[in-house]
């Protein structure tokens, strides 16, 4: 008997098939039985409950398929979402995340925090086109060896029927050539559209300025002359300007080209060195101040906020904006007759994306991210991205490939989007700044909608509300957890 046949009959374990092989192929002329596809399953488990449950299944001689690779972590609250993505990238066909039952956490509330994070992360993966049939969540206690056995058997058999996960990051099924993203035109590699021009539906430039611009200049002149502030962060003809002298306030403008979110400069060391600032904000920009103060990144007492009533700048975000007048500014200039749109209008573009099959959503994003050059403009213009050293810049270990590869690009945009969960205020500066014209707004909308629908939470609206990710509720839904 050959060594291959002896191993096959002696152990009862069929040889593991590599990805891409036919699960039912026969070896012609050899008489060897068909090679069955054996899935690779990665399980991220809690050290205190699920791991002990798996250990109990072993010590009590419960049989289950040997396809699962266990990765033990202290708590489900410590399972980084990047690990799920990385598992699929290195060849996993399914992923299992399992921890203690609610109320039984060794660290009191780790699984409650994990549950909230996974509710949001599942929504993001679904929008990106991941096969959600391959991602599983369970609660398994240290006494539930039988449940571990059942779960592993079920996942293994289900994955075996689905076959290898070969569609990850693949442009396998082209999405329609007309989608309501970025002005109704799909961004394809051969159809570069660049950043949005911000003109469609905007108030004409001739209708701006006037009293609003004059009042802004006078206000800033007064603040500087009375030494109430040391620098004014405002809009100039060609971009942001930093005014330190009363005589320079004529450089300030207010028109439909005032697109930037100026709150991003409040965290810059160079600006802090100038002294107490005044910052010009629109209604949407002001939400960033609320979030930053919640996260102890600034103190509103240390600045002066000048709010400008906004008629809309013609960007896609303006069509669904419902905060046209700043609510917490120290003084507000101007007024507007704009009314808040219907709530359903905010999700139109996202609903069009979600109406596509998962394979087409994956193809859409693979096509979009293929153009990403890793310039990190989206990070630099975001007021919520203020880490001293971004995770993507760390190389010990290298969490995300810094080169513009399929894996590196997907990992970066997943990381960026999820780090903004419950924090993104919808200024859409990331989309406007992207030199490749990638509609990052859709990823932000995905998590904003999930936060609103699951937790009735909107970032930057209520200064007294608890941060979404830092809190949890016993009533958080877990219908996706077995």
C-alpha positions as CSV (number, residue, x, y, z in Angstrom):
1,X,0.0,0.0,0.0
2,X,1.3,3.5,-0.9
3,X,2.2,6.0,1.8
4,X,-0.6,8.3,0.6
5,X,-3.2,5.5,0.7
6,X,-2.0,4.3,4.1
7,X,-2.3,7.8,5.6
8,X,-5.7,8.3,4.1
9,X,-7.1,5.0,5.4
10,X,-5.1,4.9,8.6
11,X,-6.1,8.3,10.0
12,X,-9.5,8.8,8.4
13,X,-8.5,12.4,7.6
14,X,-8.6,13.3,3.9
15,X,-5.8,15.4,2.6
16,X,-6.5,19.1,2.8
17,X,-7.3,20.6,-0.6
18,X,-5.8,23.9,-1.6
19,X,-8.0,26.9,-2.6
20,X,-9.1,26.9,-6.2
21,X,-9.1,23.1,-6.6
22,X,-12.2,21.3,-7.7
23,X,-13.8,19.9,-4.5
24,X,-15.1,16.8,-6.4
25,X,-12.2,16.2,-8.8
26,X,-11.0,12.6,-9.4
27,X,-7.5,11.5,-10.2
28,X,-7.9,9.8,-13.5
29,X,-5.9,6.6,-13.9
30,X,-4.8,6.3,-10.3
31,X,-7.9,4.7,-8.7
32,X,-7.7,7.2,-5.9
33,X,-11.1,8.4,-4.5
34,X,-12.2,12.0,-5.1
35,X,-10.4,14.6,-3.1
36,X,-13.0,16.3,-0.8
37,X,-12.6,20.0,0.0
38,X,-11.7,20.5,3.6
39,X,-12.3,24.1,4.7
40,X,-10.0,26.1,6.8
41,X,-11.8,27.7,9.7
42,X,-10.3,30.3,12.1
43,X,-11.9,30.7,15.5
44,X,-11.1,33.7,17.7
45,X,-12.2,32.7,21.1
46,X,-12.3,34.0,24.7
47,X,-9.7,32.5,27.0
48,X,-12.1,32.2,30.0
49,X,-15.2,30.6,28.4
50,X,-15.2,29.4,24.8
51,X,-11.6,28.1,25.0
52,X,-12.4,26.1,28.1
53,X,-15.6,24.9,26.4
54,X,-13.5,23.6,23.5
55,X,-11.1,22.0,26.0
56,X,-14.0,20.3,27.7
57,X,-15.1,18.9,24.4
58,X,-11.7,17.4,24.0
59,X,-11.3,16.0,27.5
60,X,-14.8,14.4,27.2
61,X,-13.9,12.8,23.9
62,X,-16.5,14.6,21.8
63,X,-15.7,14.3,18.1
64,X,-15.8,17.2,15.8
65,X,-14.0,18.1,12.5
66,X,-10.3,19.0,12.9
67,X,-10.7,22.0,10.5
68,X,-10.8,24.7,13.1
69,X,-7.7,26.7,14.1
70,X,-8.2,28.3,17.5
71,X,-6.7,31.7,18.3
72,X,-7.1,32.4,22.0
73,X,-7.4,36.0,23.3
74,X,-8.1,37.3,26.8
75,X,-11.6,38.6,25.9
76,X,-13.9,39.1,23.0
77,X,-13.6,42.8,23.7
78,X,-9.9,42.4,22.7
79,X,-10.6,40.8,19.3
80,X,-9.5,43.4,16.8
81,X,-11.7,43.6,13.7
82,X,-8.6,43.5,11.6
83,X,-8.1,39.9,12.6
84,X,-11.2,38.8,10.8
85,X,-10.1,40.5,7.6
86,X,-6.5,39.1,8.0
87,X,-7.9,35.6,8.5
88,X,-9.7,35.7,5.2
89,X,-6.6,37.2,3.5
90,X,-4.4,34.4,4.5
91,X,-6.8,31.7,3.3
92,X,-9.6,31.1,5.8
93,X,-12.8,29.9,4.3
94,X,-14.9,30.8,7.4
95,X,-14.3,32.7,10.6
96,X,-15.8,32.1,14.1
97,X,-15.8,34.7,16.9
98,X,-17.0,33.3,20.3
99,X,-17.0,34.4,23.9
100,X,-18.8,34.3,27.2
101,X,-22.5,34.7,27.5
102,X,-23.7,38.2,28.4
103,X,-23.4,38.7,32.2
104,X,-20.7,36.0,32.5
105,X,-17.7,38.0,31.3
106,X,-14.5,37.5,33.4
107,X,-13.8,41.2,32.9
108,X,-17.4,42.2,33.7
109,X,-18.5,43.9,30.4
110,X,-16.0,42.9,27.7
111,X,-18.5,40.9,25.8
112,X,-21.1,43.7,25.9
113,X,-18.6,46.1,24.3
114,X,-17.7,43.4,21.8
115,X,-21.3,42.9,20.8
116,X,-21.8,46.5,20.0
117,X,-18.6,46.7,17.9
118,X,-19.6,43.5,16.0
119,X,-23.0,44.9,15.3
120,X,-21.4,47.8,13.5
121,X,-18.6,45.8,11.9
122,X,-21.0,43.3,10.3
123,X,-22.8,46.2,8.6
124,X,-19.5,47.5,7.2
125,X,-18.4,44.1,5.9
126,X,-21.9,43.6,4.3
127,X,-21.6,46.9,2.5
128,X,-18.2,45.9,1.2
129,X,-19.6,42.7,-0.2
130,X,-18.1,40.1,2.1
131,X,-19.8,36.8,2.2
132,X,-21.7,37.0,5.5
133,X,-22.5,33.3,5.4
134,X,-18.8,32.7,6.3
135,X,-18.7,34.9,9.4
136,X,-20.2,33.4,12.6
137,X,-20.7,34.7,16.2
138,X,-21.5,32.6,19.2
139,X,-21.6,32.6,23.0
140,X,-20.1,29.4,24.4
141,X,-19.5,29.0,28.1
142,X,-16.8,26.8,29.8
143,X,-19.5,24.1,30.5
144,X,-20.8,24.0,26.9
145,X,-18.5,21.4,25.3
146,X,-21.4,20.0,23.4
147,X,-22.3,23.4,21.9
148,X,-18.8,23.8,20.7
149,X,-19.0,20.4,19.0
150,X,-22.3,21.3,17.4
151,X,-21.1,24.8,16.2
152,X,-17.9,23.5,14.7
153,X,-19.7,20.6,12.9
154,X,-22.3,22.9,11.5
155,X,-19.8,25.6,10.3
156,X,-17.5,23.0,8.8
157,X,-20.3,21.3,6.9
158,X,-21.8,24.6,5.7
159,X,-18.5,25.9,4.5
160,X,-17.7,22.6,2.8
161,X,-20.9,23.0,0.8
162,X,-20.1,26.6,-0.1
163,X,-16.6,25.7,-1.2
164,X,-13.4,27.8,-1.0
165,X,-13.7,31.5,-0.5
166,X,-12.1,32.7,-3.7
167,X,-14.2,35.9,-4.4
168,X,-12.4,38.0,-1.8
169,X,-11.3,41.3,-3.4
170,X,-12.1,40.0,-6.8
171,X,-13.7,41.9,-9.7
172,X,-15.7,38.9,-10.7
173,X,-19.0,40.4,-11.5
174,X,-19.1,44.0,-12.9
175,X,-21.6,46.3,-11.2
176,X,-24.0,48.3,-13.3
177,X,-22.5,51.3,-15.2
178,X,-25.0,53.7,-13.7
179,X,-25.2,54.2,-10.0
180,X,-26.3,57.2,-7.9
181,X,-22.8,57.7,-6.5
182,X,-20.7,60.8,-7.1
183,X,-23.2,62.6,-9.3
184,X,-24.8,59.5,-10.7
185,X,-21.8,58.1,-12.5
186,X,-19.8,55.1,-11.5
187,X,-16.1,55.7,-10.9
188,X,-14.3,53.2,-13.2
189,X,-10.6,52.9,-13.7
190,X,-11.0,54.0,-17.3
191,X,-13.4,56.8,-16.4
192,X,-11.5,59.0,-13.9
193,X,-13.8,61.6,-12.4
194,X,-11.6,63.2,-9.8
195,X,-12.9,65.0,-6.7
196,X,-16.3,66.5,-7.0
197,X,-16.4,70.0,-8.2
198,X,-19.0,71.2,-5.7
199,X,-21.1,73.1,-8.2
200,X,-24.2,71.1,-8.9
201,X,-27.2,72.5,-7.0
202,X,-25.0,75.1,-5.2
203,X,-26.1,78.7,-4.4
204,X,-24.6,80.8,-7.2
205,X,-21.3,82.6,-6.2
206,X,-23.0,86.0,-6.9
207,X,-25.6,85.3,-4.2
208,X,-22.9,84.9,-1.5
209,X,-20.7,87.4,0.3
210,X,-22.6,90.7,1.0
211,X,-23.8,91.1,4.6
212,X,-22.6,87.6,5.7
213,X,-19.0,88.2,4.5
214,X,-18.9,91.7,5.8
215,X,-20.3,90.6,9.2
216,X,-17.7,87.9,9.4
217,X,-14.8,90.3,8.7
218,X,-16.1,92.8,11.3
219,X,-16.5,90.1,13.9
220,X,-13.0,88.8,13.4
221,X,-11.6,92.3,13.4
222,X,-13.2,93.0,16.7
223,X,-12.0,89.7,18.3
224,X,-8.4,90.4,17.3
225,X,-8.4,94.0,18.2
226,X,-9.8,93.3,21.7
227,X,-7.2,90.5,22.1
228,X,-9.9,87.9,22.8
229,X,-8.3,85.6,20.3
230,X,-4.8,85.4,18.8
231,X,-5.6,83.8,15.5
232,X,-8.7,83.4,13.3
233,X,-9.0,80.2,11.3
234,X,-11.2,81.0,8.3
235,X,-11.7,80.7,4.6
236,X,-9.7,82.6,2.0
237,X,-10.0,82.8,-1.8
238,X,-7.8,79.8,-2.4
239,X,-8.2,77.8,0.8
240,X,-7.9,78.2,4.6
241,X,-6.3,81.3,6.0
242,X,-4.9,82.1,9.4
243,X,-5.4,85.7,10.4
244,X,-3.4,87.1,13.3
245,X,-3.7,90.9,12.6
246,X,-6.9,92.9,12.5
247,X,-5.7,94.5,9.3
248,X,-5.7,91.2,7.5
249,X,-9.4,90.3,7.9
250,X,-10.1,91.4,4.4
251,X,-8.6,88.1,3.3
252,X,-11.6,86.3,4.7
253,X,-14.3,85.2,2.3
254,X,-17.7,83.5,2.6
255,X,-19.0,81.8,-0.5
256,X,-19.9,78.4,-2.0
257,X,-16.2,77.5,-2.2
258,X,-15.8,77.4,1.6
259,X,-15.8,73.6,1.6
260,X,-13.0,72.6,4.1
261,X,-13.8,71.6,7.6
262,X,-11.5,74.0,9.5
263,X,-11.8,72.2,12.8
264,X,-9.0,69.8,11.6
265,X,-6.5,72.6,12.3
266,X,-7.4,72.9,16.0
267,X,-5.2,69.9,16.8
268,X,-2.1,71.1,14.9
269,X,0.8,72.1,17.1
270,X,1.6,75.1,14.9
271,X,-1.9,76.5,15.5
272,X,-1.8,75.9,19.2
273,X,1.5,77.8,19.4
274,X,-0.2,80.9,18.1
275,X,-2.5,81.2,21.1
276,X,-6.3,81.2,21.6
277,X,-8.0,80.5,18.3
278,X,-11.3,81.5,16.7
279,X,-12.6,79.1,14.1
280,X,-15.2,79.6,11.4
281,X,-17.6,76.6,11.2
282,X,-20.7,75.6,9.2
283,X,-23.4,73.5,10.8
284,X,-21.9,70.2,9.7
285,X,-18.4,71.2,10.8
286,X,-19.6,72.2,14.3
287,X,-20.5,68.5,14.9
288,X,-16.7,67.8,14.9
289,X,-16.2,70.1,17.9
290,X,-18.8,68.1,19.9
291,X,-17.1,64.8,19.2
292,X,-13.6,66.2,19.9
293,X,-14.7,67.6,23.2
294,X,-16.3,64.3,24.2
295,X,-13.0,62.6,23.5
296,X,-11.1,65.2,25.6
297,X,-9.2,66.5,22.5
298,X,-10.1,70.1,23.1
299,X,-11.9,72.4,25.5
300,X,-14.5,74.8,24.1
301,X,-13.6,77.3,26.8
302,X,-10.2,77.7,25.1
303,X,-11.5,78.8,21.7
304,X,-14.1,81.1,20.1
305,X,-16.5,79.5,17.6
306,X,-18.0,81.7,14.8
307,X,-20.9,79.9,13.2
308,X,-22.0,80.7,9.7
309,X,-25.5,79.9,8.5
310,X,-25.1,77.8,5.4
311,X,-27.3,77.6,2.3
312,X,-25.4,74.5,1.0
313,X,-22.2,74.3,-1.0
314,X,-23.5,72.0,-3.8
315,X,-21.7,68.9,-2.5
316,X,-23.7,65.6,-2.3
317,X,-23.7,65.9,1.5
318,X,-25.5,69.2,1.3
319,X,-28.5,67.7,-0.4
320,X,-29.3,65.7,2.8
321,X,-27.8,68.0,5.4
322,X,-30.2,68.9,8.3
323,X,-27.8,71.2,10.3
324,X,-27.7,74.4,8.3
325,X,-27.2,76.7,11.3
326,X,-24.6,76.0,14.0
327,X,-26.3,75.4,17.4
328,X,-23.4,75.7,19.9
329,X,-21.3,78.5,18.4
330,X,-20.4,81.6,20.5
331,X,-21.9,83.7,17.8
332,X,-23.8,82.9,14.6
333,X,-23.8,85.1,11.5
334,X,-26.6,85.0,8.9
335,X,-29.7,82.9,8.6
336,X,-31.1,80.4,6.1
337,X,-34.4,79.2,4.8
338,X,-33.1,75.7,4.2
339,X,-35.3,72.9,5.7
340,X,-34.2,69.5,6.9
341,X,-34.8,66.8,4.3
342,X,-36.6,63.6,4.9
343,X,-34.6,61.1,6.9
344,X,-34.9,58.5,4.1
345,X,-33.2,60.9,1.7
346,X,-29.9,60.6,3.6
347,X,-29.5,56.9,2.7
348,X,-30.5,56.9,-1.0
349,X,-27.0,56.4,-2.3
350,X,-26.3,53.7,0.3
351,X,-29.5,51.9,-0.4
352,X,-28.7,51.7,-4.1
353,X,-25.4,50.1,-3.3
354,X,-27.0,47.6,-0.9
355,X,-29.5,46.6,-3.5
356,X,-26.7,45.0,-5.5
357,X,-25.7,41.4,-4.9
358,X,-22.7,40.8,-2.6
359,X,-20.5,39.9,-5.5
360,X,-21.2,43.1,-7.3
361,X,-20.6,45.1,-4.1
362,X,-17.2,43.5,-3.7
363,X,-16.5,44.1,-7.4
364,X,-17.5,47.8,-7.0
365,X,-15.1,48.3,-4.1
366,X,-12.3,46.3,-5.6
367,X,-12.6,48.6,-8.7
368,X,-12.7,51.7,-6.5
369,X,-9.8,50.7,-4.2
370,X,-7.7,49.6,-7.2
371,X,-7.1,53.3,-7.8
372,X,-6.1,54.1,-4.3
373,X,-2.4,55.3,-4.2
374,X,-2.2,55.4,-0.4
375,X,-1.6,59.1,-0.2
376,X,-3.6,59.3,3.0
377,X,-5.3,62.5,2.0
378,X,-8.5,61.1,3.5
379,X,-6.7,60.8,6.9
380,X,-5.1,64.2,6.8
381,X,-8.3,66.2,6.2
382,X,-10.4,64.3,8.8
383,X,-10.9,66.1,12.1
384,X,-11.4,62.8,13.8
385,X,-8.0,61.3,12.8
386,X,-5.8,62.9,15.3
387,X,-3.5,60.0,16.5
388,X,0.1,61.0,17.1
389,X,1.1,57.9,15.1
390,X,-1.4,56.2,12.8
391,X,-1.7,52.4,13.0
392,X,-0.9,52.2,9.3
393,X,2.5,53.9,9.9
394,X,3.6,51.3,12.5
395,X,5.9,48.6,11.3
396,X,6.6,46.5,14.4
397,X,4.5,44.6,13.5
398,X,3.2,45.8,10.2
399,X,-0.6,45.7,10.6
400,X,-1.4,47.0,7.1
401,X,0.6,46.7,3.9
402,X,1.8,50.3,3.2
403,X,2.1,49.6,-0.5
404,X,-1.0,50.1,-2.8
405,X,-1.9,46.5,-3.1
406,X,-5.4,45.0,-3.1
407,X,-5.0,43.7,0.4
408,X,-3.3,46.8,1.7
409,X,-5.9,49.1,0.2
410,X,-8.9,47.1,1.5
411,X,-7.3,46.8,4.9
412,X,-6.6,50.6,5.1
413,X,-10.1,51.7,4.1
414,X,-11.8,49.2,6.4
415,X,-9.6,50.4,9.2
416,X,-10.3,54.1,8.5
417,X,-14.0,53.6,8.2
418,X,-14.4,51.5,11.3
419,X,-12.3,53.8,13.4
420,X,-14.9,56.5,12.5
421,X,-17.8,54.4,13.6
422,X,-20.0,56.6,15.8
423,X,-17.5,59.5,15.3
424,X,-17.9,60.5,11.6
425,X,-19.8,63.8,11.4
426,X,-20.5,63.6,7.7
427,X,-18.4,66.5,6.5
428,X,-17.3,64.3,3.6
429,X,-13.9,65.9,3.5
430,X,-12.3,62.5,2.9
431,X,-14.3,62.1,-0.4
432,X,-13.6,65.6,-1.6
433,X,-9.8,65.3,-0.9
434,X,-9.4,62.0,-2.6
435,X,-7.3,62.5,-5.7
436,X,-8.5,59.2,-7.2
437,X,-12.2,60.2,-6.8
438,X,-13.1,57.2,-4.5
439,X,-16.5,57.7,-3.0
440,X,-15.6,57.1,0.7
441,X,-18.8,58.7,1.7
442,X,-20.6,55.4,1.2
443,X,-18.5,53.7,3.9
444,X,-19.2,56.5,6.3
445,X,-22.9,56.4,5.5
446,X,-23.0,52.7,6.2
447,X,-21.8,53.1,9.7
448,X,-23.8,56.3,10.3
449,X,-27.0,54.5,9.3
450,X,-26.1,51.4,11.5
451,X,-25.5,53.7,14.5
452,X,-28.8,55.5,14.0
453,X,-30.9,52.4,13.3
454,X,-29.4,50.1,16.0
455,X,-28.6,52.6,18.7
456,X,-30.5,55.9,17.8
457,X,-27.1,57.7,17.8
458,X,-25.8,60.5,15.6
459,X,-22.3,61.7,16.1
460,X,-21.9,65.4,17.1
461,X,-25.6,66.0,17.7
462,X,-26.0,65.7,21.4
463,X,-23.1,66.8,23.6
464,X,-24.5,64.9,26.6
465,X,-24.8,61.5,24.8
466,X,-22.3,58.8,25.7
467,X,-19.8,57.9,22.9
468,X,-21.1,55.0,20.9
469,X,-18.2,52.7,21.0
470,X,-17.2,53.5,24.5
471,X,-20.6,52.5,25.9
472,X,-23.0,49.6,25.7
473,X,-26.6,48.7,26.6
474,X,-28.0,45.5,27.9
475,X,-30.7,45.9,25.3
476,X,-28.3,45.8,22.3
477,X,-29.6,43.3,19.8
478,X,-27.8,40.1,19.3
479,X,-30.0,38.2,16.8
480,X,-26.9,37.4,14.7
481,X,-25.2,35.6,17.6
482,X,-25.9,31.9,18.2
